[in-house]
Amino acid sequence: MKRRDLLKGLIGLGVPWSLGVLAEVRSVRVGVDVCPYCNMTVIDARYAAQMITRTGKVYSYDAIECLVDHLNGYGGPRVEPRELYAADFAASRADRAELRAVGDLVFLYHRRIRTPMGGGLVAFARSGDADRFVQERRLQGVRRMRWDELVAEGRQHAWVPPF
């Protein structure tokens, strides 16, 4: 069935246009997906993020900092986000991201956390996993942030360091 026919059928059943968007979270394709912000290929899914726009387009990012900087208008195509996701570092592998809604995650920042773009941001669904990450790496002065704090600070300065 063609998308147009499906949408016409949904509308005929009384489904409003806003619910007719067929996009959903999709797997991040390591080595294939290209970040719309920095144009790098996603190489490690543990740091990945994803946006679904209001029109249903899905963007995969190679790093959380790229998503935040894109949302704050530092570059990339103009977008209107509908849903935002980031990889839960503890549940993900380099070749497979376990994406969670950004509001359900705790974010860690430290300049010594090595991320694909050098922004030092990782996300965790569980606080205990974040604590373990910090202890295993013996990091001092790690900042814990919620999504809204991360975006607000990103308005003051870009998370992706200048090269």
C-alpha positions in Angstrom: 0.0 0.0 0.0 1.3 3.4 -0.9 1.8 6.0 1.9 -0.8 8.4 0.2 -3.4 5.6 0.2 -2.7 4.8 3.8 -3.0 8.4 4.9 -6.3 8.8 2.9 -7.6 5.7 4.7 -6.6 7.0 8.1 -8.3 10.3 7.4 -11.4 8.5 6.2 -11.5 6.7 9.6 -11.4 10.1 11.4 -7.7 10.0 12.3 -6.5 13.6 12.4 -3.5 14.7 10.2 -1.3 15.2 13.3 -1.6 11.4 14.0 -1.0 10.5 10.4 2.8 11.0 10.6 4.3 7.5 10.3 7.8 8.2 11.7 9.0 6.4 14.8 12.3 5.9 16.6 14.5 3.7 14.4 17.7 2.0 15.0 20.8 4.1 14.6 22.8 2.6 11.7 26.4 2.7 12.7 28.7 3.4 9.8 25.7 4.6 7.6 23.8 7.4 9.4 25.3 10.9 8.9 24.9 13.5 11.6 23.0 16.6 10.2 24.9 18.9 12.4 28.6 17.9 11.9 28.3 15.7 8.9 30.2 12.9 10.5 29.1 9.3 10.2 27.8 7.7 13.4 30.7 5.5 14.6 29.8 4.7 18.2 26.1 4.2 19.0 26.7 4.6 22.8 26.9 8.4 22.3 24.2 8.7 19.6 21.1 10.8 19.7 18.0 11.0 17.5 15.3 13.6 16.6 12.0 13.1 15.0 10.7 16.3 13.5 7.1 17.6 13.4 7.0 16.4 9.8 8.2 12.9 10.7 11.8 13.2 9.4 14.3 11.2 11.5 17.8 12.6 12.2 20.5 10.5 13.9 23.4 12.3 15.6 26.8 11.0 16.3 26.9 12.7 19.7 24.5 14.3 22.2 26.3 17.6 21.9 25.5 17.7 18.2 21.8 17.4 18.9 21.8 20.1 21.6 23.8 22.5 19.4 21.5 21.8 16.4 18.5 22.6 18.6 20.1 25.8 19.8 20.6 27.0 16.2 24.4 26.7 15.9 24.2 24.9 12.5 22.5 22.2 10.5 19.1 22.4 8.7 16.3 24.3 10.4 14.2 21.8 12.4 11.1 21.7 14.5 11.5 18.8 16.9 8.6 16.6 18.0 10.5 13.8 19.9 14.1 13.7 21.1 16.1 10.6 22.2 19.6 9.8 23.4 21.4 6.5 23.8 21.6 5.1 27.3 25.3 4.5 27.6 25.1 1.6 30.0 22.5 -0.3 27.9 24.1 0.4 24.5 27.0 -1.1 22.6 29.2 0.6 20.1 27.2 -1.0 17.3 23.7 -0.7 18.8 22.0 2.2 20.6 19.3 1.8 23.3 17.5 5.1 22.7 15.5 6.6 25.5 13.5 9.9 25.7 15.8 12.7 26.8 13.5 13.6 29.7 14.0 10.1 31.2 17.8 10.4 31.2 20.5 11.8 33.5 23.4 13.5 31.6 27.0 13.6 32.7 29.5 16.2 31.6 33.2 16.2 32.1 35.9 17.4 29.8 37.8 14.1 30.0 34.8 12.0 28.8 35.8 11.1 25.3 32.9 11.5 22.9 32.9 11.5 19.1 32.8 15.3 18.9 34.7 16.0 22.1 31.8 17.6 24.0 32.1 15.3 27.0 28.4 14.4 27.3 27.0 10.9 28.1 23.5 9.8 29.1 22.2 7.2 31.5 18.7 5.9 32.2 19.6 4.9 35.8 21.5 6.9 38.4 23.4 3.9 39.6 24.9 3.3 36.1 26.0 6.9 36.0 27.7 6.6 39.4 29.4 3.4 38.3 30.7 5.1 35.1 32.2 8.0 37.2 33.8 5.6 39.7 35.3 3.3 37.1 36.9 6.3 35.3 37.9 8.0 38.6 36.5 11.3 37.4 36.4 14.3 39.8 34.0 17.2 39.4 31.6 15.5 37.0 28.4 17.5 36.4 25.0 15.8 36.4 22.4 17.6 34.3 18.8 17.2 33.3 17.9 17.7 29.6 16.5 21.2 30.2 19.7 22.3 32.0 21.8 20.9 29.2 19.9 22.8 26.5 19.8 26.0 28.6 23.6 25.9 29.1 24.0 25.2 25.4 22.4 28.6 24.6 25.3 30.2 26.4 28.0 28.3 24.6 28.1 25.5 22.0 28.8 22.0 23.4 30.8 21.0 20.4 34.3 22.5 20.9 35.7 24.7 18.1 38.3 23.0 16.0 
